[in-house]
Amino acid sequence: MLIVEDSTTVSKILKHMIVQDLGYQVDIAPDMSSALAFLEDHKYFVVVADLNLPDASDGDIVRLVASYSTPCIVLTSNLDAAQRREILKLSIVDYIPKDKRHSYQYVVKLIDRLYRNQEVKVLVADDSLVSRKFVKMLLEQYLFKVVEANDGEEALAVLAAQPDIQLLITDYNMPKVDGVELVLRVREKLNREDIAIIGLSNDNDESLSAKFIKNGANDFLQKPFVHEEFHCRVLNTLDSLDMMRNLWRKANRDYLTKAYTRR
């Protein structure tokens, strides 16, 4: 991966943490021209870049990284509301304030999550093509593999054909099988350690979130939502799924033989 940062202190700290915690090879570019040379010679799965560089104006480095179809995590100072809106228009993975104590740990955690996302398949079920493509775009920013379904009935068929799907994101209003019914039918066959589910809806029904969760969804998001909330909910849901799977493995594996036990 590549770090683009003119502060030697910041780049050294980040590189040390990434190498120590994740074991990745890390290149460092102190400015945009150096970053261009690295991008020409290497294919990176993610770039961490300071928004303000000596030889680049605001956003130039992000646009450069995007031109190589590479996700970009932005490091920046504190932002006001207007600056935040402008940064989010640049199609970044996330922006992270450099002056917070936990910032570097968050960067490392996010990099690890992005790397693992490349092996995570997500099914998006929504009869609205526009809405479905929007959610797909948000997921692909985080390197997920995305499968689509036009309605709940098709989603059930896709899940049966592709059992490696780890996350289902479903809208409520769909023909044939609506979102709540879809969740109920999925949970009849798949437990919470098998697949995570997030419900979506633009309905004003205050009870809808409870209906989704009581029928087996892990979370619910009201449309319209901001990009940051969507990504946070998805990542938190998958982190919970990982923890549940680890607990299941520990509970069902013999300590000495490491073989799974029957219960």
N, C-alpha and C positions, 0 to 999 in steps of 0.2 A: 504494500500500500504506500501512498504518498502523503507526506505532510508538507504543506506550503505555508511557511511562517517565517517572518523576518526576525522575530525574537529568538535568539539562540537558546535562551533559558527555557522558553515555552516548548520549543521543538525538542530539546533534549529530554525534558521531563516526560513529554508525551511518548517519545520514542522508547524511552526506558520502560515505561509502564506497559506499552503495547507489546514490546519484546518479552518482558518478564511475565505478563499475565496471559498473553495469547500466543507468543512464539512466532509472530509474523515478521517477515522481512520488511523493513521500513526505509524508504528513501526520503531525504529532506531537501526541499527547494526553498531558498531564502527569498525568492521573488518570482514574479510571473514569467519572466524569460527563462529562468531555470526550470520552472514547472513545465513550460512548453517543451523543453528538450527532453525531460523525463517522460512526458505523455507521448511524445513521438516515438520513443524507444521501448516503452513498456505498456502493458495492458493491466490496469489496476482495477480491483473490484470496488474500491472506494478511495476518495481523496478527502483529507481534512485540510481546510484552507482558511487562513485569516482573510477576512473581508477587505482589510486595508493593507495594501502592500506598497512598497516604495515606487514601483513602476506600473501601478494599476489603480484605476479609480474604482469606486464602489461598484461591486457586481461584476467587474471584468473577469476576475479569476473564476467566478462561478459559471459565467457564460463559456469560458474557455474549456473548463472541465466538462460541461454539458455537451459541448461540440464533439467530445470523444465518447459520448454515451456512458459516462461514468458518474455514479452517485457522488454527491458532494455534501460533506458536513461542514458547516460554516462556524468559525470561531470569530467572536466579535465582542466589543465592549457593550455596556448597557444600552438598550434600545428604547426609544420612545415608541408610541403606538404607530406613528406614521412610518418610521424606519422599519418596524416589524412587518407592516403590510408590504412594503417594497421588497424586503428580503424574501418573503414567502412567494412573491410573484416570480422569483428566479428559479423555481422548481428544484429546491434543495431537499435533502433528507431532513435536516434539522439545523437550527442555529443554537449555539451554546455560548453563554457569556463567559469570557475568560477570567473574570475577576471573582468568581464564586469558588468556594473551597472544594465543592464536590464536582466541579466542572470536568476535571481530567478523568475522574472515575466514571463519570457519565459517558464521556467520549469513548472510553475503552469498552464499556458495557454495550454501547450502541454499535460499535464496530463488530463486536462478537455476535450480536444479534443479527446484524446485516449479513454476516458470513453464513450463519446458520439458516437464515431465511432462504438462501438459494436452494435449499433442499426441502422447503416447506411449501406444500401445495394447498392453495386456498380456492374454495368454490364460492362464487358469487351468484346468488339466485335473485333475479329481479326481472319483471316483465318490461320494465322501461329500459330501452336501449341506452338512452342518454345517462340515466342514473347508473346503470351497470358499468358502462365504459368509464364513468367518472371514478367509481370505486376501484375498478381495475387499474386505472392510472395511479391512484394513490397507493395501491398495493405494490405495483411494479416499481415505484420510487424506492421502496424498501426491499427490492429484489425478490419478492415472492413469485412463485410460479402460480399463475391464475387460470382457473377453469371457469367457464360461464354456463349458466342455465337460464332459460327464458321464463320458467315458472317452477312451482314446487314439484310438480310431477316429473319434469325433466331432471330436477335436482336429485330426486330419489334414484332415478336411473343412473345418473352420473356417479353418485356415491356408491351404488352397487357395483358399477364397472371399474371404479378407481378407489379401492379401499385405502390407498395411501394418503388421501385428503385429510389434512389435520385441522382445518378450520373452515366452517361454513358461515358465510355472511348472507343473511336473507332478509329481503324486504317483506313487509306484512301483506300489502295488497297485491295479490297475484291470482290469476285465474286457475281453476281446477283445484289446486291445493294452496291455501294461503300460508303465510309465514309461520303462524302459531301451530297450525296443523302439521306443517313440515317438521317443525322442531319436535313435536310430539311423536311423529312417526319415526324420525331418526333416533330418538332416545329409546324407542322400543327395541332397537337392535344394537345401538352403540352407546357405551357408557361415557362418562366425562373424561376418563383417561384415554378413550379412543379418539374423540373428536371434540373440539370446542366450537361453540355456536354464538354468534352475535346477531341480534335482531335489529332491523332498521324500520323506520316508518316516518312519514310526514303527517300522519293522522293526529288530531288533537285529543284523542282518547287518552285520558290520564291513567287509565287502568291497563293500557296496552303493554307497558314495560313489565308490569307484574305478571300479565298473562304469559309473555315470552319466558320470563325467568322461572315462573312456577311450572311451566311445561318442559323445562330443561335447558333453556338458553343460559349461557354464562354471563351475558351482558346485553345491554340494549342501548341504542343511540337514536336520538330524535333528529330527524332531518329538518332543516339543513344543519350541518355541523361544520365546524372549522377543521382544517386539515390536521392541526396539532392534536385536537381531541381524538379524532379518528385514529391517528397513529398511536397515541398513548394507550387507548383502549385495546387496540389490536395487540400491541406488544405486551401489555399487562396480562391479557387473556392467554397469550401463548406462553408467557413465563409461568403462569399458574398451571397450564397444561403440562409443561416440563416438570414442575415440582410434583404434580400428581402422579405422573408416570414414574418418576424416581422413587416416590414413596411406595407405589405399587410394586416396583421391582424389588425393593428392599423387603417388603412384606411377604413376597412370594418366592424369594430365592433362598435356598439353603446356604447358611453362612459358611460352612466348610466346603461343600462340593460345588457351590456357585450354580447349581442346577435349580430350575424353577420347580416348585412344589405344587401339588394339586390340593385344592381346598374345596 
